Amino acid sequence: MALNLEGKKAVVAEVAEIASSAFSAVAAEYRGLTVSEMTALRLAAREQNVYLRVVRNTLARRAVEGTDFACMQEGMTGPLVFGFSMEDPGAVARVMADFAKDNKKLEVKMVSLGGKLLPASDLDRLAKMPTKDQAISMFMGTLKAPIEKFVRTLQAPTSKMVRTFAAVRDAKQAA
């Protein structure tokens, strides 16, 4: 069903609002996917807090104007589904990459992160980025490692002395 002017303005406003607060975006051609496959993609996106929308390219160009994703405007041709990552920069890439493994008809056309247009081949690199929780835990592990090593170093002479006394005691008991 065709949209009237008010409907088009609403779509542009909605996508523009999402694009202004998103961390990353992926545009993929969905030609040949069935309705059930698109429903499965939408469900996977919803679970990862990824905004997924099929929008006419002319409306999408207007929506991303003035956002970090304006770099995607030139590549908006053909039937595209747009995904915007709302919490984690790699979430939309993980959703699209996982779905594309099982459905070869979904072809990623554009990837954008931080105002830069990346080649579609960088989708896997973006998908492998750690989540916020993973990054924090990696950082905390890095901070904790020198302290742990220092404590083990301080503990080593004492434990070595205890083991030496135990060995002497065992030798005297055996004799």
N, C-alpha and C positions, 0 to 999 in steps of 0.2 A: 504494500500500500504506500502510495506516495505521501511524503510529508508536506504539510503546508509551511508557510514562512515561519510561523510561530514554533512549529515543531522542529524545524531546522535550527532556529535560534536556540532552542532548548538543548538540542543535541550538542551544538557547538559549545554552549556554556558549560554543560556537564563535562564534556571531554576536556575542555580548557582548564576547568577547575582541577580535575584529576591530574592532568599533565603538569600543572604548575606545582603540585606537591609530590609528584612521583620521583623516584630515584633513577629508574632506568625504564627503557621501552624496547619492545620487540615488535616488528611488523612481519607477518607471515602470510603467504598466499595459501588460501584454503581450498582452492579449486579441486573438486573431486571428492571432498569429504562428505559423508552422509550426515544426516541430522543427528543420528545417535552418536556418531564420532564427535561432532561439534559439541553435543551435550556433555560428553565425557570430558572434553577439553575444558569446557566452562566449569564443570564440577571440580576438576583438578585445580583450576585457577582460583576458584572460590576458597578452596581448602588452604591455599598458600597466601591468601589475601592479595591476590593479583586481580586488577581490574582488566577485564577482557571485553572487547566490544568490536563489532563489525560496524564500520561507519563508512559512508561514501567518502571517497578520497577528497572531493572538493570541500566537504565539511571538515574533514580531518586536517586539511591544510590550514584552514582558518582557525581551528581549535588549537593547534600547536604553535601558531604564530605568537611570537613573544615569549616562548618558554624555552627550556633547554633542548627541547626536541624539535625546534624549528629546522635543524639540520636534516631532518627526515623528509621535508616537504618535496624535494625533487624526486625522490624514489617512490612516491605514492602513486603507483599505477597498478591496475589489475585488482582483483578481489582480495582485499587484505583484512586480516583480523589484527587488531592492535591490542597489545598487552602492556600494562603499566604496573611496575612494581611499587607498592605503597610502603612497605616496611623494610625490606631487605633488597639491596640492588640486584642480587643474583636470583631472586625468587622467580621472576618472569622467565628468565633464561632456563632455570631448572624445569619449569612447567613445560615450556615449549620443547626443550631438548628431550625430555622424557616422553612426551607425546609423539614427537617426530620419530623416535626410535621404532615405535610400533606402527605408525601411520606415515608411510613414505610420501603420501600426497601433500602433507603439510610441509611447505618449503619456506624456510626463514629467509626473508629478503633484506631486512635492516635490523641493526642493533644499535641502540644509542645509550650512552652512559656519560654523565657529566657534561652534556652539551656537545659531545663529539659523536660523530657517526662512525661506527666500527664496521668492519666487514662481517658478513654473515658467518664466516668461519670462526669468528671470535665468540660465538654463542657458547661453545663448550668452556672457554676460559672464564666467561662471566658466570656460567652455571656452577663452576667449581669454586667460586669465591665463597669463603666461609660466611655463615650467618653471623648476626651480631653476637649471639650467645657463644658461638664457637670462637669468634675473634677475641672476645673477652677472656674466655678460658685459656686460649693460647697465650695471650698477653700475661695473664696471671701466672701461668706455668713458667713463662720466661722470667718473670720477676721473682718467683719463688725458688728457682733452681740455684742461684748463687748462695742463698741463705741455707738451703738444705745441704749443699756441699760443705759450707763452712761448719755447720753443726756436725756433720759426719767426720770432718777433719779433727775437730776438737774432741770428739768421742773416741776416735781410733786409739790413742795411747792408753786410755783407761781400759778399754775393752781388751787390748792386747795384753796389758798387765794382768787382768783377771784371767785370761786364757793361760798365761804363763804360770800363775799360781795354781790353777787347776791342773795343769800338766805336771807340775812338781808334786802336788798332793797325790795324784794318781801314780806317779813313779814310786813314791815312798810307800804307798799302800801295796803296790805290787811286789816290792822287795821284801 
